[in-house]
């Protein structure tokens, strides 16, 4: 099953299961594993070499018919076999399944255990891009719509570029943003690998004042039916000027033109967690009128119980420290 066939059969697929993501990881020196389950599905796995032990990561996959018990059991069996072949302690899986009790029971019955860490934006906002621009504006929160229009009145300009220079510029500003907002940014090597692997399917938007001062940046990646607001950075000007609002609105219009049907704003705080690390961006992202989606949490398929226990304890502590 090639990627084009996967996209036709599994509309939920996004770039994290794509050949481009595979290429990005290989550029970075990570071993990848592609599993084709005949006509019944597909999975891209990345072998991660952590200090506590090697594991196989399958973000937003596998892409299979989860309602077919035989298919799911065979897929998990082949994934487990691949993990053993690569000397992995466990497999970390985060399928494109919503967090219903039925889906959680399904994973439990397959022998999967809830992971101590998250994987691939388990809580997010998804915007339906099949609506007209007028409808998209009407669905926004009143304050968000006001900020989008204020950006236009202020003469804020949004440009897009995927040159090596803009990626370096973006990284420099993101490092400063991370210091202010207390998060760990990707290093420049990762950003450059993304640029090389995704090619025309990745771009950085830049919002500037009418005088040319930089306000904010947003990195967009798209593949299949989905576009993703994957990374962001901003200057102090973004506190008082609607640069980020202008970027999201421009991206919505552009993604519609390239055929994307949905826009994933990529990562918000779970409901009822005001101290979560993503709490600050949640109000901003939910204002654009999309659907709040909760996917099943990442689950682990344990290969070595003794070695996995050490990893579980360490990651549980780390999750609390990072306020995730």
N, C-alpha and C positions, 0 to 999 in steps of 0.2 A: 504494500500500500504506500504510494508516494504522497508527498505533502498536499498536492492539489486534490487528490482523492480524499485525503483526511479532512480538508477544509469543506469539501462538498458534503461529506457524511456527518461531520461533527461541527455544527455551526458555533458551538461554544469555544472552539479552539482559539488560542491566541499565540502571540509570538514566543512564549516560553516553551512551547512544544515544537517550534519551527526549526528547519535546517539552518536558518540564520542564527538562532540562539545556540545551536550546536556548534556552528563555525566560530562564534564569539568565544565559547568556552575552550575550543581547541586552540585558538590564538593565544589564550591565557595559559595554555598548558594543561588544562583539565581533560581527563579522559571522559569520553561520552559513550553511551550505550543506546543504540536504537533497537527497539523491540517491535517487530511487526507480528501481529496476531492473525495472520492471514487476512481475510476480509472482515475480521471481527474487531479490529482496532489497532492502536499504535501508541507507543510511548517513547519519549526521549528522556533518558536518565543521565545525570552528571555525577561522576564519581568525585566525592569531596574527601580530601585528605586532612582531617582534623587531628589535633594533638591527641585527643582522647580515643581516636580510632576512625578508620575509613567508613564512609557511608555512601549510599546511593540516593540521590535526590531526584524526585520526579515532580516538578512544579506544574500545577494546572493539568495534571494527567494522572493516570493513563486515559486516553480517549477511547472509551469502549461503551458498549451498551450495558449500563450498570443494572438494568432491570432483568438481564439474562443471567441467571445464576451460574450456568455452565461456563459462559464466557468470562464472567468475573473470576471464577475459581481458577480457570486455566490461565488467565492473565496474571493473577497473583502468584501462581505457581511458577510461571516463566520469569517473573520479576525476581522472585526469591532465588531462583536458579542463577540468574545473572549476577545477583548480589554476592552469592557464595563464590562464583567464579572469579569475582573481582575482590575477594577477601574483605567484604564489607561486614561491619558489626550490625548494621540495620539499614533499612530502606525508609526514607522519609517521603511520604506521598501527600499531596494536597489536590484532590480531584476537583473538577468543576461541578461540584454538587452542592446544592443549598443545604444549610444546616437544619434539616428537618429531622425529627426523631426517627423517621423511617430510614433516612440515609445514614444516620449515625449508627443505627442498629445493623445496617448492612455492612458497614466497615468493621464493626465489632465481630460480627459473625464470620468475617473473612480472616479473623485473627489479628486485626490491626489495633494498636493501642494509641490513645491520644498523645500527641507529641508535647513535650514541655516548651517547645518554641514554635513560633508561627512560620508560615511559608507562603509567599506570593499573595499579599493583600487579601486576607480572609474576610475583612470588612471593607466594603467599598461603595462608591456611588457610580451607577451606570446610567448614562444618558442615552435615550432613544433618539438616534439621529435621523430616523425616517420621517420625523415631523418637519414641517416647514420652518424657516427661520423665524417667522412671526409666531408660530406655535411654541418654538423653543424659548423665545423671549417671554411669552405669556406664562410658561410653566415655571419660570424663575421666581425665587422669593423677591418681594418688592424691592428690598434694599439691594439685592444683587443686580436686578435689572437697572436700578438707579445708577449703580457704580459702572455698569457696562456703558450706559449712555453718557455718564460723566466723563469717562475716558475719551469718548469721541469728542465731546465739547471742549475738553482740555487740549485736544490736538495730540494725544498720545499715539505714537506710531508703533506698530508691531511688524517686525521683519522676521524672516526665517532663513536659516543658513545651516549647512552641515560641513563647513570647511574645517580643516584642522585647527585653524586659528580661533574659530568661535568655540570649539570644544575646549581649548586651553583657557580661553577667557572665561567660559562658563565654569570650569573647574576652579579657577582662582576665586571667583565670587562665591561659589558654593562652599568652599573651605571657610570663608568668613561667615557665611550664613549659618553653617554648622556650629561655629563657635557661639553665635548669638542664641541659636535655638536648641543647642545641646543634642546634636545627632551626629552619627558617623557617616561622612560622605564617601562615595566611591572614589578610589584613587584614579589618577589620570590614565594609568595603564588600562583600567577597566573601561573607561569612557572611550579611549581610542580603539579598543577592541570592539566595542559596540558600534562605533562609527564605521570601522572597516567591514564588519560582518553584515550590518543592516543596510549599508549603502543608502539608496534613495528612500528607504523606508524609515529613516530616522532623521530628525531635524531639531534644531534648537531655535525656539522663538525668543525674540528679545523685544521688550517693551521699553521705549524711550520717551522722554518728554519732548515737547515741540522744539526745545533747544538742544536736544541730542543727549541729555543725561540718561544714563541707564537706570531703570527702575526694577525690572525683574526679568527672569529667564524661565523658560519651561521646555523640557525635553519631551518630544512626542515620538512614539514608536507605533507603527501600525502594520498589520498583516491580516489577511482574511477579512472578516467582517468587523474586526475590533481595532480601535485606536486607543492608545494608552498614554496618559499623562504620567510619565515614569519618573522624572526627576525635576527638581525646581531649585532656583536660587534667587536671591533678591538683595537689593541694597537697602539702606536705611530709608530711601525715598518711598519704598513700597508701603511704609507705615501710614503715609498720608495721601499717596496717589494710587489710583486703581490700575496699576500696571498688570498685576496678575489676573485681574478680571478681564482686561483687554486681551490677554494671551489666550485664556480659556475660550473666550467667545470667538476669536479668530480661528483657533484650532477646530472648534466645532464646525465652523463653516467650511474650512479646508478639508476636514476628514469626510464630510458629506460628499464633497466633489470627487474624492478618490474612491468612493464606493463603500466606505465604512458605514455600518448600520448602528453601531453603538460606540460609546466613548467611555472608557473606564478611567475614572479619576484617581484610582490607585491608592487606597489606604486611608481609612478614617478610624476613629476610636470606636470601640464597641459601645453600645448603648449603656448608659449608667456608669461610665468610667471617666469622670471629669479630670482625673489626674493622669490619664493615659498620655503617652508621649505624643499621640496624634490629635489630642483634644483641641489644640489650637487651630488646626487646619480643617477640622470637621465642620464647623459652622460655615466656613468659606466654601467648601466643596458641596455641601448639601444645599446651598443656596441656588445652585444651577438647575434645580428641578428634576434631577434624576432619581432613579429608584435606589434606595439603600438596600444592598444585598449582603447577606451573611453566608459565606460558603462554609462548608464543614472545615473544622480546624485541621491542621496537618496531623497526620497519623503515621505511626512508625510500625514497620514490620520487622520484628526483632529476629536477628539471625544468631547472635551470641548473647545470651541472657546476662552472663557475668560481666562482660565488657560493656554491655549496654547500660547497666545499672550506674556505672561511674559517669557515663555521659548524661544520663537522665538527671542525676543530682546536680552536676555542674550547670547544666542548661536551665534548670529550674531556678537556681540562685541568680544566674545571669539575667533571666527574664524579669525578675523582681527589681534588680538594680537598674535595668534599662526602662522600667515603667511600661512594659509591653503587655 
